Amino acid sequence: MSTFLSNGIAVEFDDVGSGDALVLVHGHPFNRSMWRPQVERFSASGWRIIAPDLRGYGGSTVVSGKVTLDVFARDVAALLDHLGVDELVMVGLSMGGQIAMEFFRLFPDRIRGLVLADTSPRADSVEGKRLRLDTAERVVREGMAGYAQETLPRMVAPYNIAQRPDVARHVLEMMNTTSAEGAAAALRGRAERPDYADVLRGVAVPTLVVVGRDDDFTPVAEAEFTQTLIPNATLTVIENAGHMPNLERQTEFNEALERFLGTVPSHSSSQR
C-alpha cells in the first residue's frame, strides 16, 4: 500500500507487479480491496496492477459535498502521472465503469483497452436523480449500516450470499466501513453525470463489456445496449453472478479478462 498526495487529497493505492499497466477502478460504496482476486491473478502474469481508493473511499481522503465523475477521473490521471504511466488498460465496475468512460472522454490517447463491468452509460432519469440525492441525505443522516444491509442482496446475488458467505461478508464490510460523507458526495456527483453514448461511439480501442447474468442494478440488456454503442466491443455474461461478478465468480471473471487482455497490443509493440 502506498499514498499519493495531490492538491490536499491523499490517495491510497496498490501498485503491484511489472509490465503494462492495468488500472482497476472500484465501484460505490466499496474500496480497492474489491479487486483483490484480480490483483493477485494478473500481477503474477505480467501486468502492473494499479488499484486506487477513490477519494472518499477506503484509506483516501474523505471529501464532503459533491464529487463529480470528472474529479475522480482527474484524480486517477494525477496518480498515473505520479507513477510515470502514460498508457494503460482500464477496468471499471459500476461507478468505476462510469469513471472509466469519463477518463476516456478526458484522456482518450492514454487508453489502450477498456473493460466496462456491470455499468451503464446513461444519465440518471429525473426519478433516478431524486433517488440518488435522497440516498445521499439518508446515509449522512443514518450512517451506512441500514443502507448496506438493504443493498447487499442487489450487490451480490441472493443465492451467492448463501453459497459464498465469504464474498457477502467482504462486500458488506466494504459498505459498512465506507465514509457516509464520502459516499454521499459521490452519489450527488453521479446524479449530475452526462450520457456517455456519444463518447462510447468514439471508442476505437479493444473493449470488453462484462455483466453478471443476474445483475439487478445493470441488467444484461443494459450491457447489450452498451456493447452496441462501441465498435467491435465484446460482451461476456458471467453466469451465476449479480452486480459483482469479479468477486462472486472470480474464476470466470478472470478468465474473461485474461482472454480480453490477450487481444490488447502491448505498450512496447504499439510504440514500434
N, C-alpha and C positions, 0 to 999 in steps of 0.2 A: 504494500500500500504506500502511495506517495501523495503529496499535497502540492497543488499549484495555486499560487496567489496571483490574482489578476483583478485590478480595479476594486480592491477591497473584498473580493469574493474568493474564499478558499474552496478549491475543488479537490476532493479526494478521488483517487483513481488507481486502477491496476494497470500495469504495463508489463506484460509477461511474454516471454518468447522472443523470437527473432524472425526476420523475413519481412514480407509485405504486410502492411498494416490492415488489420481487421478491427473496426471500431464498433463496439456494441453499445447501443443506446437503450436504456431501460424505460419501462412504462411507468404509469401512475397507478397506485401510490407506492412504488417499490424503490429499490436501490440496485446498485451494480451486482449484488450477490445473486440476483435472479439469473445471471449469466454464468454462474459457476460451472455447470456442465459443459458449456461451450468454451469457456476459458481453459479448462483442463484439457479438453479434447484437441482444440486447434492450436494452442500454444505448443503442444507436443508434436504437431505435424507441419511445422514450417511457417507458422504465421506469428506475427507480432500482434498480440491482443491488447487493445486499449479499451478499458471499460470505466468510464467516469460515473461518479454520483452526480446527477444534475443538481443545480442549485436548489436548495430547499429540501433535498432528499439525502438519506444516508448520512455520511460524515461531512457533506458540503455545507456551506453557509446557508442559513435559512433567511430568505428574503420575504417579507410580508407584502401585502398589497396585491400586485398583479405582475405575473411574469409571462410574457408572450413567447410564442414559439421561436421567433427570430432571436430573442435574447438567449434562449437555450442553445440554438444553433451557433450563435457567435461565441458562446462560452466554449463549446466543443472545438470550434475553429481556433480559438486562442490557445487552448490546451495543445492542439496538434501543432500549432506554430512553435510553442514552447518545446515540444518534443522533436521538432525538426521533421515532421511528417507532412509532405506536400500532397501526396495522393493516397487514396485508401479505398477499401470496400467498407460500406457502412451497412449495419444491420440494426433495424429499429423495430420494436414491438409496441403496438398500441400507440400511446402518446409518443413513444420513441420513434415509431414509424412516421408520425406526422412531423417530428423534429427532423428526421432524415429527409422528408420531402422539402422542408424549409431549407435545410442545409444545401440540398441540390439546387434549389431556387437561387440561393445566395452565392454558392460556390460550385457551379456545375463542373468546372475544369478539375476539381480535386477528386471527384467521384469516378472510380473505375468500375465499380459494381455496386448494386443496390439490392438490399433484401428488405421487403416490407412485410412484416408479420402481424396478422390479426389487427389490422388498422384500416382506416378509411380516409380517402382524400376529400371527402365532402365537408363543407362548412356546417356548423350547427344550424338546425332549424330554429325558429323562434321559440318553440317549446323546449328544444334541446338546450338553448342558451339559458332559458329561465331555470331549468332543472339543474344545470351545471352551477349557476350562480347561487341557487338555493342550497345546493350541496356544499358549496364553499362556506356559506354562512353557518350551515349546520355543523360542519366539522370544527370550525373555530369555536362555536358555542358549546358543543358537547364533547369534543375530542374525537379521536379516530376509532375507538373501540366498537361502538354500535354500528358505524358505517362499515367497518371491516367485517364484522360478523354477518351483516346483511349481504355484503358484496361477495364474500368468499364463494358461494355456490355459482356465481356468474363468472368469477375469475377462473376457478377450477371446476371442471365438470363434476356434478354431484357423485357420479359413480367413482371418480378418481379421488374424491375426498375420502370415500370409504376404502378404496383399493390402494391408494397411495397416501396414507396419513402423514408420511414424512414431507411430501410435497405440500399438502394442505397446511401443515404446521409452519413450514418455511414461508409460504405466501401470507399466512395470517400474521406471522411475526413481522414481516416487512411492512405490512399495512399498519399494524399496531404501533410500530416504532417510528413511523414517518411523522414528521412535524405537521401538526394541523395547520399552522400558518403557512408552511411551505406548500402543502397540498392545496390549500385554498388559493394561494397565489397562482399556481399552475392552472387550476380549474377556471379561475377568472380569465386568465390569458387564453386558454383554449376556447372559451366561449366566443372570442373575437377572431378566431383563426379564419383564414380565407379558404376558398375552394381551390384545391390543387390540381384539378383536372387538366387545365392548360399546361401546368408545369410538367405533369407526367407525360403528356403527349410529346414533349420535347426531350424525353429521356432516350438517349442513344447508346447507353452502356448496358451490359448484361444485367438483367433484373429478375429476381425471384420474388413472387408473391406467394406467401405461405399462410395457412389458416388451419385452425383446429376444426374438425368436422362439426363439432357441437358448440362452437363459439357462439355465445348468446349476445355478446356486445357487437361483434362484427361478423355476421354470418357468412357462410360460403358464398352466397350471392353477392355480397359486398366485395369479397376478394375477386370474384369473377369480373365484376364491374371494373375494379382497379386494373386487372390484367388487360382488359380491352383498351384501356387508355394508353398503355405503354407498348410501343412497337416491339414485337418479338419477346415479350415477357413470358416467363414460365410460371405456371401455377402448380403448387403442391398442396394437397389437402392431407392433413395428418389425422388419421383415423383415431377414434377413442381419445379425443382431446377436446378441451374447451378453449378458453382465451389464452392459455399459457402453454402451448404445446412444447416449448423448449424445456419445460420442467415436467409436464405431465407425461410426455412421450419423448424423452430426451434422445433416446437412440434413434428413433425415426426422424426427429427434427435434425439431429446432427448428420445423419446420412443424407438428407435432402440438401442441407447446407454444404456438405462436402462435395456432392455432385455438382452443385451450382458453382462452387469456388473453382472447380476444375475447368470451368468454361471461361473464367476471367483471366485475360492475359496478365502475366507477371509484370510488376512495375519495371523491371530491368528490360524485359522484351519490348515493352511499349515505348521505351526511350531509344531503341535502336534505330 
